[in-house]
Amino acid sequence: MADDCTEGFVTDAMLGKLTTYMRMAGLDAVYAPDEGAVDDEEVAELVDATRRTLVTRDVELAERTDGVLVRSKEVGEQVRELRQTGVTFELDEPRRCSDCNGGLSETDTEADDVPDDVERAWRCDDCGKTYWKGSHWDDLRRRLEEL
């Protein structure tokens, strides 16, 4: 099911933390509440309008939208469940903003918001947030490798 998804994913209100993990792994993941979609009807409409695959913990909504159902409440288990459907979590280069899902472009490391010892940095094309591979990146990579 997830392999057929060419436009990305929609995650519902129960999966905010998973959404962040997905984005940090470079997956295009729209968080439904950020788009004003809170109830099941609005989420289903968002999935249809954007031609994305829904990831949800809601059994009925998953069936209704032909989405991916994750059963666990724990983000590590949710990542495992998504991997079992064929979704790949790789941390090569930062590609997506963890806040807004915007694409990232490499930026000058001399910017005021980049630590002096950083060799490469990326800025969100949409919200302007700056990213670099620091301890948070290393921690997430380690967590994903353990799963």
GROMACS elastic network, one bead per residue, 0.5 to 0.9 nm:
[ bonds ]
;  ai    aj funct       b0    kb
    1     4     6  0.55626   500
    1     5     6  0.72047   500
    1    53     6  0.82486   500
    1    66     6  0.82057   500
    1    67     6  0.78027   500
    1    68     6  0.73845   500
    1    85     6  0.68710   500
    1    86     6  0.81244   500
    2     5     6  0.52854   500
    2     6     6  0.87176   500
    2     8     6  0.89844   500
    2     9     6  0.87793   500
    2    53     6  0.69234   500
    2    67     6  0.84194   500
    2    68     6  0.73197   500
    2    82     6  0.83406   500
    2    85     6  0.60687   500
    2    86     6  0.62174   500
    2    87     6  0.62897   500
    3     6     6  0.77923   500
    3    85     6  0.77120   500
    3    86     6  0.61371   500
    3    87     6  0.70852   500
    4    53     6  0.85717   500
    5     8     6  0.59523   500
    5     9     6  0.75116   500
    5    51     6  0.82348   500
    5    52     6  0.64018   500
    5    53     6  0.59633   500
    6     9     6  0.88961   500
    6    51     6  0.84693   500
    6    52     6  0.75209   500
    6    53     6  0.87359   500
    7    28     6  0.75979   500
    7    50     6  0.75720   500
    7    51     6  0.63949   500
    7    52     6  0.53677   500
    7    53     6  0.79088   500
    8    27     6  0.68897   500
    8    29     6  0.60043   500
    8    30     6  0.79302   500
    8    50     6  0.87568   500
    8    51     6  0.80920   500
    8    52     6  0.51868   500
    8    53     6  0.64544   500
    8    54     6  0.89126   500
    9    27     6  0.78715   500
    9    28     6  0.61079   500
    9    30     6  0.61322   500
    9    31     6  0.85584   500
    9    47     6  0.81812   500
    9    50     6  0.89469   500
    9    51     6  0.85823   500
    9    54     6  0.56728   500
    9    55     6  0.68324   500
   10    19     6  0.86770   500
   10    28     6  0.84686   500
   10    29     6  0.55627   500
   10    31     6  0.58434   500
   10    32     6  0.62010   500
   10    43     6  0.82218   500
   10    46     6  0.78987   500
   10    47     6  0.64903   500
   10    50     6  0.86541   500
   10    52     6  0.61403   500
   10    53     6  0.60366   500
   10    55     6  0.61246   500
   10    56     6  0.84957   500
   11    14     6  0.79048   500
   11    15     6  0.61166   500
   11    16     6  0.75415   500
   11    18     6  0.82761   500
   11    19     6  0.65129   500
   11    29     6  0.67027   500
   11    30     6  0.61670   500
   11    32     6  0.58503   500
   11    33     6  0.87432   500
   11    43     6  0.87455   500
   11    53     6  0.85201   500
   11    54     6  0.58292   500
   11    56     6  0.60765   500
   12    15     6  0.57636   500
   12    16     6  0.75063   500
   12    19     6  0.88573   500
   12    30     6  0.86961   500
   12    31     6  0.61116   500
   12    32     6  0.51935   500
   12    33     6  0.69989   500
   12    37     6  0.82741   500
   12    38     6  0.76128   500
   12    40     6  0.89488   500
   12    43     6  0.71712   500
   12    54     6  0.76495   500
   12    55     6  0.68381   500
   12    56     6  0.57042   500
   12    57     6  0.80729   500
   12    58     6  0.87461   500
   13    16     6  0.62304   500
   13    31     6  0.72105   500
   13    32     6  0.65374   500
   13    33     6  0.60353   500
   13    37     6  0.87347   500
   13    38     6  0.68727   500
   13    56     6  0.83508   500
   14    17     6  0.85683   500
   14    18     6  0.89393   500
   14    56     6  0.71518   500
   14    57     6  0.68180   500
   14    58     6  0.85965   500
   14    73     6  0.84779   500
   15    18     6  0.52292   500
   15    19     6  0.61059   500
   15    20     6  0.88816   500
   15    31     6  0.80965   500
   15    55     6  0.81089   500
   15    56     6  0.70273   500
   15    57     6  0.77983   500
   15    73     6  0.85200   500
   15    75     6  0.81987   500
   15    78     6  0.89137   500
   16    19     6  0.50558   500
   16    20     6  0.65939   500
   16    21     6  0.89887   500
   16    31     6  0.70008   500
   17    20     6  0.52156   500
   17    21     6  0.65474   500
   17    22     6  0.87673   500
   17    75     6  0.66500   500
   18    21     6  0.50488   500
   18    22     6  0.61148   500
   18    23     6  0.86187   500
   18    74     6  0.89185   500
   18    75     6  0.56890   500
   18    76     6  0.83922   500
   18    78     6  0.70777   500
   18    79     6  0.72528   500
   19    22     6  0.50639   500
   19    23     6  0.62031   500
   19    24     6  0.86244   500
   19    27     6  0.89524   500
   19    29     6  0.61917   500
   19    30     6  0.76140   500
   19    31     6  0.65812   500
   19    98     6  0.79474   500
   20    23     6  0.51807   500
   20    24     6  0.61567   500
   20    25     6  0.86000   500
   20    29     6  0.83542   500
   20    97     6  0.86275   500
   20    98     6  0.51748   500
   20    99     6  0.73263   500
   20   101     6  0.87676   500
   21    24     6  0.51408   500
   21    25     6  0.62277   500
   21    26     6  0.87959   500
   21    27     6  0.86999   500
   21    75     6  0.84441   500
   21    79     6  0.82137   500
   21    89     6  0.84197   500
   21    98     6  0.76997   500
   21   140     6  0.82385   500
   22    25     6  0.51134   500
   22    26     6  0.65247   500
   22    27     6  0.52086   500
   22    28     6  0.74506   500
   22    29     6  0.65232   500
   22    79     6  0.84246   500
   22    89     6  0.70870   500
   22    96     6  0.89303   500
   22    98     6  0.82918   500
   23    28     6  0.62098   500
   23    29     6  0.60973   500
   23    30     6  0.89255   500
   23    94     6  0.88598   500
   23    95     6  0.78360   500
   23    96     6  0.53301   500
   23    97     6  0.64584   500
   23    98     6  0.52809   500
   23    99     6  0.84640   500
   23   100     6  0.89776   500
   23   101     6  0.63731   500
   24    27     6  0.72869   500
   24    89     6  0.87054   500
   24    90     6  0.86439   500
   24    91     6  0.72047   500
   24    94     6  0.66062   500
   24    95     6  0.73311   500
   24    96     6  0.61661   500
   24    97     6  0.70928   500
   24    98     6  0.58128   500
   24   137     6  0.86106   500
   24   140     6  0.86931   500
   25    88     6  0.81921   500
   25    89     6  0.52335   500
   25    90     6  0.51930   500
   25    91     6  0.51633   500
   25    92     6  0.79501   500
   25    93     6  0.85413   500
   25    94     6  0.74447   500
   25    95     6  0.76979   500
   25    96     6  0.77682   500
   26    29     6  0.87864   500
   26    89     6  0.77854   500
   26    90     6  0.73716   500
   26    91     6  0.73720   500
   26    92     6  0.86034   500
   26    93     6  0.80559   500
   26    94     6  0.65839   500
   26    96     6  0.52641   500
   26    97     6  0.85399   500
   26   103     6  0.89440   500
   27    87     6  0.89531   500
   27    88     6  0.85221   500
   27    89     6  0.78609   500
   27    95     6  0.81459   500
   27    96     6  0.71454   500
   27   101     6  0.86765   500
   28    96     6  0.71903   500
   28   101     6  0.65954   500
   28   102     6  0.85022   500
   28   103     6  0.88588   500
   29    52     6  0.88850   500
   29    96     6  0.89604   500
   29   101     6  0.64993   500
   30    33     6  0.88168   500
   30    34     6  0.76716   500
   30    35     6  0.79105   500
   30    52     6  0.88854   500
   30   100     6  0.81379   500
   30   101     6  0.66403   500
   31    34     6  0.55547   500
   31    35     6  0.70514   500
   31    37     6  0.87088   500
   31   100     6  0.86060   500
   31   101     6  0.85563   500
   32    35     6  0.52673   500
   32    36     6  0.65614   500
   32    37     6  0.50163   500
   32    38     6  0.66378   500
   32    42     6  0.85320   500
   32    43     6  0.63118   500
   32    46     6  0.75311   500
   32    47     6  0.89498   500
   33    38     6  0.54080   500
   33    43     6  0.85639   500
   34    37     6  0.73121   500
   34    38     6  0.89420   500
   34   100     6  0.83223   500
   35    38     6  0.85286   500
   35    46     6  0.82322   500
   36    42     6  0.79402   500
   36    43     6  0.87978   500
   37    40     6  0.79568   500
   37    41     6  0.81673   500
   37    43     6  0.51098   500
   37    44     6  0.86152   500
   37    45     6  0.83901   500
   37    46     6  0.70555   500
   38    41     6  0.82530   500
   38    42     6  0.62268   500
   38    43     6  0.63809   500
   39    42     6  0.54482   500
   39    43     6  0.62764   500
   39    44     6  0.87033   500
   40    43     6  0.50995   500
   40    44     6  0.60554   500
   40    45     6  0.85436   500
   40    61     6  0.65802   500
   41    44     6  0.51586   500
   41    45     6  0.61780   500
   41    46     6  0.86616   500
   41    61     6  0.88679   500
   42    45     6  0.50615   500
   42    46     6  0.61715   500
   42    47     6  0.86625   500
   43    46     6  0.50544   500
   43    47     6  0.62299   500
   43    48     6  0.86789   500
   43    54     6  0.84792   500
   43    61     6  0.85773   500
   44    47     6  0.51043   500
   44    48     6  0.62500   500
   44    49     6  0.85952   500
   44    54     6  0.82895   500
   44    61     6  0.75391   500
   44    64     6  0.78544   500
   44    65     6  0.63100   500
   45    48     6  0.50849   500
   45    49     6  0.59765   500
   45    50     6  0.85069   500
   46    49     6  0.50755   500
   46    50     6  0.59996   500
   46    51     6  0.81567   500
   46    52     6  0.83456   500
   47    50     6  0.54271   500
   47    51     6  0.56793   500
   47    52     6  0.53600   500
   47    53     6  0.66313   500
   47    54     6  0.63754   500
   47    65     6  0.74844   500
   48    51     6  0.51598   500
   48    52     6  0.71421   500
   48    53     6  0.89205   500
   48    65     6  0.81143   500
   49    52     6  0.81428   500
   50    53     6  0.89113   500
   53    65     6  0.80725   500
   53    66     6  0.77519   500
   53    67     6  0.56605   500
   53    68     6  0.72276   500
   54    61     6  0.86915   500
   54    62     6  0.70434   500
   54    65     6  0.70121   500
   54    66     6  0.76223   500
   54    68     6  0.60126   500
   54    69     6  0.83325   500
   55    58     6  0.89304   500
   55    62     6  0.74048   500
   55    67     6  0.58366   500
   55    69     6  0.60373   500
   55    70     6  0.70778   500
   55    82     6  0.86131   500
   56    59     6  0.76882   500
   56    61     6  0.74389   500
   56    62     6  0.63197   500
   56    67     6  0.72289   500
   56    68     6  0.63580   500
   56    69     6  0.52387   500
   56    70     6  0.60156   500
   56    71     6  0.83554   500
   57    61     6  0.83491   500
   57    62     6  0.76583   500
   57    68     6  0.84471   500
   57    69     6  0.55230   500
   57    70     6  0.51181   500
   57    71     6  0.55991   500
   57    72     6  0.77107   500
   57    73     6  0.82675   500
   58    61     6  0.53375   500
   58    62     6  0.60848   500
   58    63     6  0.86865   500
   58    69     6  0.70043   500
   58    70     6  0.82606   500
   58    71     6  0.84158   500
   59    62     6  0.52027   500
   59    63     6  0.62939   500
   59    64     6  0.86344   500
   59    69     6  0.65364   500
   59    70     6  0.87567   500
   59    71     6  0.86525   500
   60    63     6  0.51677   500
   60    64     6  0.60552   500
   60    65     6  0.86735   500
   61    65     6  0.61192   500
   61    66     6  0.81550   500
   61    67     6  0.75330   500
   61    69     6  0.87576   500
   62    65     6  0.54207   500
   62    66     6  0.55732   500
   62    68     6  0.60175   500
   62    69     6  0.57202   500
   63    66     6  0.50918   500
   63    67     6  0.64558   500
   63    68     6  0.85149   500
   63    69     6  0.83730   500
   64    67     6  0.76167   500
   65    68     6  0.88511   500
   68    82     6  0.78279   500
   68    85     6  0.80107   500
   69    81     6  0.85201   500
   69    82     6  0.86360   500
   70    73     6  0.83983   500
   70    77     6  0.86037   500
   70    78     6  0.59604   500
   70    79     6  0.88455   500
   70    81     6  0.61752   500
   70    82     6  0.72574   500
   71    77     6  0.85783   500
   71    78     6  0.73327   500
   71    81     6  0.80615   500
   72    75     6  0.74866   500
   72    76     6  0.87047   500
   72    77     6  0.59551   500
   72    78     6  0.57545   500
   72    81     6  0.82539   500
   73    76     6  0.89751   500
   73    77     6  0.76987   500
   73    78     6  0.72696   500
   74    77     6  0.55155   500
   74    78     6  0.62516   500
   74    79     6  0.88798   500
   75    79     6  0.61997   500
   75    80     6  0.86686   500
   76    79     6  0.51730   500
   76    80     6  0.64417   500
   76    81     6  0.87687   500
   76   143     6  0.80640   500
   76   144     6  0.78973   500
   76   147     6  0.67103   500
   77    81     6  0.61580   500
   77    82     6  0.86491   500
   77   147     6  0.78787   500
   78    81     6  0.50198   500
   78    82     6  0.62354   500
   78    83     6  0.85891   500
   79    82     6  0.51552   500
   79    83     6  0.61567   500
   79    84     6  0.86881   500
   79    87     6  0.87853   500
   79    89     6  0.80462   500
   79   144     6  0.81967   500
   79   147     6  0.77451   500
   80    83     6  0.50613   500
   80    84     6  0.63150   500
   80    85     6  0.89965   500
   80   147     6  0.64994   500
   81    84     6  0.51491   500
   81    85     6  0.68621   500
   82    85     6  0.52398   500
   82    86     6  0.67927   500
   82    87     6  0.55933   500
   82    88     6  0.80897   500
   83    86     6  0.51138   500
   83    88     6  0.59972   500
   83    89     6  0.74804   500
   84    87     6  0.72262   500
   89   144     6  0.75811   500
   90    93     6  0.87484   500
   90   141     6  0.82651   500
   90   144     6  0.83676   500
   91    94     6  0.71210   500
   91   137     6  0.82773   500
   91   140     6  0.85357   500
   91   141     6  0.64929   500
   91   144     6  0.88480   500
   92    95     6  0.87578   500
   93   133     6  0.84572   500
   94    97     6  0.80166   500
   94   104     6  0.69910   500
   94   105     6  0.88633   500
   94   121     6  0.88963   500
   94   122     6  0.72342   500
   94   131     6  0.75044   500
   94   132     6  0.77550   500
   94   133     6  0.80513   500
   95   102     6  0.84694   500
   95   103     6  0.58747   500
   95   104     6  0.51357   500
   95   105     6  0.76961   500
   95   122     6  0.83555   500
   95   124     6  0.88191   500
   96    99     6  0.87004   500
   96   100     6  0.82389   500
   96   101     6  0.53973   500
   96   102     6  0.56207   500
   96   104     6  0.55903   500
   96   124     6  0.74690   500
   97   100     6  0.56299   500
   97   102     6  0.51916   500
   97   103     6  0.62973   500
   97   104     6  0.65126   500
   97   123     6  0.82667   500
   97   124     6  0.58603   500
   97   125     6  0.86513   500
   97   126     6  0.85925   500
   97   127     6  0.83837   500
   97   129     6  0.74829   500
   97   130     6  0.86900   500
   97   131     6  0.82333   500
   98   101     6  0.58640   500
   98   102     6  0.81893   500
   99   102     6  0.81558   500
   99   127     6  0.84255   500
   99   129     6  0.83109   500
  100   103     6  0.89974   500
  100   124     6  0.85444   500
  100   126     6  0.75937   500
  100   127     6  0.70659   500
  101   124     6  0.85494   500
  101   126     6  0.84409   500
  102   124     6  0.59069   500
  102   125     6  0.60682   500
  102   126     6  0.53819   500
  102   127     6  0.73877   500
  103   123     6  0.83965   500
  103   124     6  0.58068   500
  103   125     6  0.56901   500
  103   126     6  0.72733   500
  104   107     6  0.89869   500
  104   122     6  0.57605   500
  104   123     6  0.53222   500
  104   125     6  0.57041   500
  104   126     6  0.84576   500
  104   128     6  0.89604   500
  104   130     6  0.86808   500
  104   131     6  0.85337   500
  105   121     6  0.84405   500
  105   122     6  0.52126   500
  105   123     6  0.54735   500
  105   124     6  0.65079   500
  105   125     6  0.66419   500
  106   109     6  0.89797   500
  106   120     6  0.73466   500
  106   121     6  0.57696   500
  106   123     6  0.63217   500
  106   124     6  0.89688   500
  107   110     6  0.87648   500
  107   111     6  0.83038   500
  107   120     6  0.75781   500
  107   121     6  0.55365   500
  107   122     6  0.50893   500
  107   123     6  0.60152   500
  107   130     6  0.84489   500
  108   111     6  0.60717   500
  108   114     6  0.87243   500
  108   120     6  0.76864   500
  108   121     6  0.67286   500
  108   122     6  0.80573   500
  109   112     6  0.84214   500
  109   113     6  0.86659   500
  109   114     6  0.59514   500
  109   115     6  0.79538   500
  109   116     6  0.78184   500
  109   118     6  0.66964   500
  109   119     6  0.65680   500
  109   120     6  0.60951   500
  109   121     6  0.57291   500
  109   122     6  0.85591   500
  110   113     6  0.83964   500
  110   114     6  0.67642   500
  110   115     6  0.84521   500
  110   116     6  0.75918   500
  111   114     6  0.56189   500
  111   115     6  0.85548   500
  112   115     6  0.77899   500
  113   130     6  0.72084   500
  114   117     6  0.84610   500
  114   118     6  0.68818   500
  114   121     6  0.73627   500
  114   130     6  0.74537   500
  114   131     6  0.81231   500
  114   132     6  0.78212   500
  115   118     6  0.57240   500
  115   132     6  0.89909   500
  116   119     6  0.83486   500
  118   121     6  0.71691   500
  118   132     6  0.70581   500
  118   133     6  0.78824   500
  118   134     6  0.81517   500
  119   132     6  0.84008   500
  119   133     6  0.89934   500
  120   131     6  0.88526   500
  120   132     6  0.63685   500
  120   133     6  0.77751   500
  121   130     6  0.69254   500
  121   131     6  0.56397   500
  121   133     6  0.76721   500
  122   129     6  0.83788   500
  122   130     6  0.56629   500
  122   131     6  0.50641   500
  122   132     6  0.63217   500
  123   126     6  0.87317   500
  123   127     6  0.84096   500
  123   128     6  0.56052   500
  123   129     6  0.55840   500
  123   131     6  0.61474   500
  123   132     6  0.89230   500
  124   127     6  0.56635   500
  124   129     6  0.52874   500
  124   130     6  0.64401   500
  124   131     6  0.80602   500
  125   128     6  0.60084   500
  125   129     6  0.83957   500
  126   129     6  0.83682   500
  131   134     6  0.87270   500
  132   137     6  0.79759   500
  133   136     6  0.74745   500
  133   137     6  0.53301   500
  133   138     6  0.72844   500
  134   137     6  0.53637   500
  134   138     6  0.64393   500
  134   139     6  0.87691   500
  135   139     6  0.60330   500
  135   140     6  0.85956   500
  136   139     6  0.50639   500
  136   140     6  0.62325   500
  136   141     6  0.85986   500
  137   140     6  0.52505   500
  137   141     6  0.61716   500
  137   142     6  0.86509   500
  138   141     6  0.50786   500
  138   142     6  0.61728   500
  138   143     6  0.86505   500
  139   142     6  0.51449   500
  139   143     6  0.62172   500
  139   144     6  0.86811   500
  140   143     6  0.50056   500
  140   144     6  0.61153   500
  140   145     6  0.85268   500
  141   144     6  0.51938   500
  141   145     6  0.61586   500
  141   146     6  0.86927   500
  142   145     6  0.51102   500
  142   146     6  0.62877   500
  142   147     6  0.89186   500
  143   146     6  0.51749   500
  143   147     6  0.65884   500
  144   147     6  0.52782   500
